[in-house]
Amino acid sequence: MTATLIITTFNWKEALELVLLSIKQQSLMPCKVIIADDGSRDDTRELIDRMIPEMPVPIRHLWH
């Protein structure tokens, strides 16, 4: 069985970082992670770019 994890975010990169770090600790990984970003204006994009290489699964950032 495969699963895709969808995370919603808006201008709260600290919470998003905690969520992404918790994914790395899971024993059963999703096949991919989609971050649905509702137009964040903080450093959310930089956080995601920094964490992508560290993640054990592919991440897709959708900014709208």
N, C-alpha and C positions, 0 to 999 in steps of 0.2 A: 504494500500500500504506500502511496506517496501523498504528501500534503504540501500545500503552499501556504506560507504564513504571510498574512497581510497586516501591516502595522500602519496605523494612522498617526500623523503628527502635525503640529502647528506651533512654531516658535517655542519649543521646549526641548532643546537639544540635550539637556541633562537627563531628562526622562528617557529620551530615545537611546542615549548611550547605555543606560541601565538595562533597557530591553535588549539591545544588541549584545551586551555582555552576557546576559542571562541565556541567550540562544546558544552561545558558545559552550555553555555548561550542560546543555541538554544531552540525555543519553540517546534519544531518538530525534534525529535532525529532520527538519522539513527539506523538501527537494529544492526549494528556493524561498527567498524572502522578498516581498514587494513592500516598499515604503511609500504610502500614499501621503504626500506632503501637500497640505492645503495652503501653499504659498508662503512658507516660512521666510522671514526676513532676517533671522538671526544667523548663526554660523552652522545651521543644520547641514547644508551641503558639504561644508568642509569636514564636519564630523563624519558623514557618510563616506566621503572620499578617503579619509584617513583609515576608517575601519574596514573597508572592503577587502584589502589584502589580508587582514587578520581573520576574516570570517571563513568558516568551513563550508559554507554554501553560497551560491550566487545571490547577489543582491541587486534589485532593480529599484531605482529611485524615480518615482513619478511625481513631478512638481506641477501643480495646477492652481 
